[in-house]
């Protein structure tokens, strides 16, 4: 009877220690992973917008270059109209370039946000890994202690 009680007590202690690993901050980790995913999606949107605005700026610049390359008509009215047209193209090109540069700043800001959210998630990932290793060491230690106890008990029985 005494042997059965010891076995039950040992099983209970080992079972408690060997309980399956759980990371209590798992919900926080999931939230941080979701925040990182959303930040990456926003960065993707910003990158597409940047590509669109850069292409618009390049097209406006090409239109301006083509307009400067075409020869001007000789009449005064045509020269005034051409000058107004060139000024409008210059304004469009400058505006498109300014929008593209502003978008580059948006992309840089979003990239920084993605990096921050990734660091936050990675910190919890490292903590989870550390806790899992600690749990593994505790389980190993408990198993070794139980084996040592069994060996000692058996050696005591054989000596008696």
Secondary structure, 3 states (H helix, E strand, C coil): CHHHHHHHHHHHHHHHHCCCCCCCCHHHHHHHHHHHHHHHHHHHHHHHHHHHHHHHHHHHHHHHHHHHHCCCCCCHHHHHHHHHHHHHHHHHHHHHHHHHHHHHHHHHHHHHHHHHHHHHHHHHHHHHHHHHHHHHHHHHHHHHHHHHHHHHHHHHHHHC
